[in-house]
């Protein structure tokens, strides 16, 4: 499972990255906040159509949460999403508000958290 709060929810990005549209359901990531990141990789900008993408950082605050979608993906598709994301993101296991464990791309500058415990 992959939690997406940004461009991986876009149908055009899904088709370009995974070769298909993904099925998903709404969920949220507690104790994180959303910011915008300037993207300087021309291929990523071309795929998403956006020069700025959302990025999340762990705050630890129970009042913070980021909404998004839990997407069902294969191991190969997870590797494809790793190639799509720029170096400013780090893939991390997180526990969502629903209790689901999923991968999410978080700010690479954040220290790894024990959210998935």
GIMO-V570279 format. One line per field, one symbol per residue. burial: I if it has 9 or more other C-alpha atoms within 8 Angstrom, else O. Layout:
# GIMO-V570279
burial = ???
This chain:
# GIMO-V570279
burial = IIIIIIIIIIOOIIIIIIOOOOOOOOIIIIIIIIOOOOIOOOOIIOIIOOOOIIIIIIOOOOOIIIIIIIIIIOOOIIOIIOOOIIOOIIIIIIIIIOOOIIIIIIIIOOOOOOOOO
